[in-house]
Amino acid sequence: MRKVLIIASLVVMGLYGCGGGSTANNQAAATGESSEGATTTQREVSSQIAYIQLDSRMLGYDMYTDLSSAFETRAKQIEHDLTSRGRSLENAMKDAQNKFEKGLVTRAEGQQLQEDLARREQNFYQYRDTKQQELAEENQVMMNKIVYSIHDFIEEFNSDYRYGVILTTSGGSPVLHADPRLDITSIVQKGLNEKYAKEKNAKPAAE
């Protein structure tokens, strides 16, 4: 389920060719006036279109694999912790109920026991909500890292504007059908992994 949410977020990001930067580059490419009059030269806009499959094949991105693996480990640890705490609370409640039924505590002791259990139950739910919020935030940060990593690479990859537009495809994509020869997923995936490997290997040396 967590992987599905991650993939969905990647698809929603809607990677595309940087059309916004196109205008600025066109203006920057314009030359000054010649002696024979005002002349301008603009970069020709590419009519090439390509697409990337983010719903399945981008699972091969090593950053995604590493980050999602670490996240799932963290999620399992929290789940195990919450299960252990929940069972402990449940056992305490059963023990208290047994004492009440057998008349093993005085009225004052019973009242104190009930107050302690109520406070313990409240603390458990607060702890659970806090951990769930932490996981949600960690998941969002992880997705942001992946999304911006892919987006930055696409900008670098298409900095020469060889493609006028780069689309994404998924189950809910407006791209219903396309020539497979326009699919650059494997190319982008290979480039992403090479870049990620360099950054990953460079970290120990920088520390």
Helices and strands as residue ranges (DSSP letters): H 2-12, H 19-29, E 49-53, G 57-60, H 62-102, H 107-157, E 165-169, G 180-182, H 185-206
